[in-house]
Every structure is written in structure tokens, then in C-alpha cells.
Amino acid sequence: MKILPVLGYLLCFGIADCLWVYPNKKLPVIVSMTVRSIVTCLLFAILFAIAVNYSLITWHFNIKGILTAIEISCISYGGLYCYVKSLQYEQVSIMAPITTILTSLISVVLSIVFYSEVLTLKILACLIAAFIGIILCFSKTNTIKSKINTKAALLCVIAAICWGVSYTFFKSPINKLGVIPFSLILESTILLINILLLLIDKDRKTILSLKPDKPTFSLLLIGFLIFLGTLLNSYSYNLFILLHLNILNKLGIIIPIAYGVIFLRERPSYLQISGVLVLAVISLIIVF
């Protein structure tokens, strides 16, 4: 079933997001992101070397494709930075659903304009249902406000624009370069940006004093999960049109909820359960 790669990368990214809590307690964010990038980039370099050596892929040097991949990777990193920064001013329970919905809206518009995808009544209904499902999934919170922090709102909008653009145009360099080469360039670009930021960060020496403890092992696992998730995510662009992939991606919200139920013994509300069911139903509609 072609939905399996989608479910695979959503699971990998979802678990990785939950694991960030461990290194973030003891390590500076830029140090954690750099270690994670080193692991992911190294794994992709090994996979690329194996794939080329055993003729599993046909690699042709495409300078235009490479430059496009680097440009889009930088834009994607900008989204990540702004989103993480926004969490310094507002809680994730507020910023996550807003950013997700804005990113989806931008991606939908861009996929229609630049890839001539058709917004059918079925897809429109599924998108609206997906937004409702997202809101329901984040309904278990006492942080609903009439006014959101201005800085957080601005950063949220910038993050959504960056992610909406990058997620939409990932398709172009993937088609030109292939899944594995594109993924290697994406993670290499992220690693280089992290290293540059680390060099000017006052906490840069922290990376040299890492110990084999829970935060470090968590980063190694996060790096592996991002490697596998990125590979499956890039491959999924060949299986679905962007509008369908946009809707299916909303299933990823279920992972943090499941993590809270299994490991934190949280009890989901009836609204959250309803939201999960809504997302599951519309995903089945898209696939079948």
C-alpha cells in the first residue's frame, strides 16, 4: 500500500519530536540540533555511497537541481528556526495548530498555482475536515487566549510561509536529483547551517563535553529517526499529489497524543478522540 511510506515518516518524525524533551532539558538547542544533524547527514552519506557503488541509483551531476535543493533547504531551516523561537513566547499547544493550518493553506495555494493541481470538492471537504480534526486534537488545553503574543504570531507566520514554500517545492529537486541525493543535500545544508550558528554561539564548547547519557543517546536515536523519516518523506512525493500529501500529513498529530497516553499516562479527552477519528477517516478517503 502506498500509504505505508507516509505512515512510516509520520511515525519517525512524531517519535523524534517527542524525544526532543530529553536533550532540551540539559543541552543548548543549537548543540542538540548540530549533533542530530551530524548523525543524520552521516547516515545519508553512507546510504548514498552504497547506492552509487552497487548501482542502486543513477547519479548525474545536476548543478541546477543541487542549487535548487540547497535554496529550498535553507528556506525550510528558516521555518524550523522561527517556529522553535516562537515557542519562547507562546506554548506549543497554541502555536502548533496555528502553524500547521497556515502551512497547509500556503502549500495548497502554491500546489494549485505552480503544479496545476485541481482543488476538487472532495479535496476541499477533506482539507476543511482536517483543520477541524487538528483543532479537536489540540482541544485539551487551558491556554486558549483572546490575544496571542505579537512576536510569537509574527514568527509563526514566517515559519508557516517558509515551510509552506519548502514543502511544496521539495518535489522539483526530488524529481531532478532523486530521493537519496536530494535527502543528502537537504541534511548536509542543515548541518552546515547548524555548524555556522554553533561557531558563533557562546555554548559551542558544550558539544565537546557530551557524555554517554540519556540526552546524548536520545539525540542519536533522533538522528536515526530523522534519517529514516526524511528518506520516506522524500519518496512519498512520488506517490501522491501535493494536495493529497498535505492532508495525509495531518495524521502526524496523532503521534504526540499516543505518546502522552502510553508513556505519560495522560487521558485523552472525547474531543481529542473525535479529532483522531476525523483525521483517520479523511486519510482513508484520500487513499481509497
Residue pairs with C-beta under 8 A, 6 or more apart in sequence:
1 287
2 239
2 240
2 287
3 248
3 283
3 287
5 232
5 233
5 235
5 236
5 239
6 232
6 236
6 239
6 240
6 245
6 248
6 249
6 251
7 251
8 228
8 229
8 232
9 228
9 229
9 230
9 231
9 232
9 233
9 236
10 229
10 249
10 251
10 252
10 255
11 229
11 255
12 225
12 226
12 228
12 229
12 232
13 225
13 226
13 229
13 233
13 252
13 255
14 252
14 254
14 255
14 256
14 259
15 225
15 255
15 259
16 221
16 222
16 225
16 226
16 229
17 255
17 256
18 255
18 256
18 259
19 218
19 221
19 222
19 225
20 32
20 218
20 222
22 214
22 215
22 218
23 32
23 35
23 215
23 216
23 218
23 219
23 222
24 32
25 215
26 215
27 206
27 210
27 215
28 201
28 203
28 206
29 84
30 194
30 197
30 198
30 201
30 203
30 204
31 198
31 201
31 203
31 204
31 206
31 207
32 215
32 219
33 194
34 191
34 194
34 195
34 198
34 207
35 207
35 210
35 216
35 219
35 220
35 223
36 219
36 222
36 223
36 226
37 187
37 190
37 191
37 194
37 223
38 191
38 223
39 219
39 220
39 222
39 223
39 224
39 227
40 187
40 190
40 191
40 223
40 224
40 226
40 227
40 230
41 184
41 187
41 188
41 190
41 191
43 223
43 224
43 227
44 180
44 183
44 184
44 187
44 188
44 227
44 230
44 231
45 184
47 180
47 184
47 231
48 180
48 181
48 184
50 56
51 57
51 180
52 59
57 178
57 180
57 181
58 178
59 178
59 181
62 176
62 177
64 176
65 172
65 173
65 176
65 177
65 182
66 173
66 177
66 185
68 169
68 172
68 173
68 176
69 173
69 177
69 182
69 185
69 186
69 189
70 185
70 189
72 165
72 166
72 169
72 170
72 172
72 173
72 186
73 166
73 185
73 186
73 189
73 190
74 189
74 193
75 162
75 165
75 166
76 162
76 163
76 166
76 167
76 186
76 190
77 189
77 190
77 193
78 158
78 159
78 162
79 103
79 158
79 159
79 160
79 161
79 162
79 163
79 166
80 159
82 155
82 156
82 158
82 159
82 162
83 95
83 99
83 155
83 156
83 159
83 163
85 155
86 95
86 99
86 151
86 152
86 155
86 156
86 159
87 95
88 152
89 149
89 151
89 152
89 155
90 148
90 149
90 152
91 141
91 143
93 138
93 141
93 143
94 141
94 143
94 144
94 145
94 148
94 152
95 152
95 156
96 138
96 253
97 134
97 135
97 137
97 138
98 148
98 156
99 156
99 159
99 160
99 163
100 134
100 250
100 253
101 131
101 134
102 156
102 157
102 160
102 161
102 164
103 159
103 160
103 163
103 164
103 167
104 127
104 130
104 131
104 164
104 246
104 249
104 250
105 164
106 160
106 161
106 163
106 164
106 165
106 168
107 163
107 164
107 167
107 168
107 242
107 246
108 119
108 127
108 243
108 246
110 164
110 165
110 168
110 169
111 117
111 168
111 241
111 242
111 243
111 246
112 118
112 119
112 243
114 168
114 169
115 168
115 171
115 241
115 242
117 241
117 242
117 243
119 243
122 285
123 243
123 244
123 247
126 247
126 282
126 285
126 286
127 243
127 246
127 247
129 278
129 281
129 282
130 247
130 250
130 278
130 279
130 282
132 275
132 278
133 250
133 253
133 275
133 276
133 278
133 279
133 282
134 250
134 253
134 275
134 279
135 275
136 271
136 272
136 274
136 275
136 278
137 253
137 254
137 257
137 272
137 275
137 276
137 279
138 253
138 275
139 269
139 271
139 272
139 275
140 268
140 269
140 271
140 272
167 246
168 242
170 182
170 234
170 237
171 237
171 242
173 182
173 185
174 182
174 234
174 237
174 238
177 185
179 231
179 234
179 235
179 238
180 231
182 234
183 230
183 231
183 234
186 230
186 234
187 226
187 227
187 230
198 204
198 207
210 216
236 245
237 245
240 248
244 286
247 282
247 283
247 286
248 283
248 286
248 287
250 279
250 282
250 283
251 279
251 280
251 283
253 275
253 279
254 276
254 279
254 280
257 268
257 272
257 276
260 266
260 268
261 267
261 268
268 276
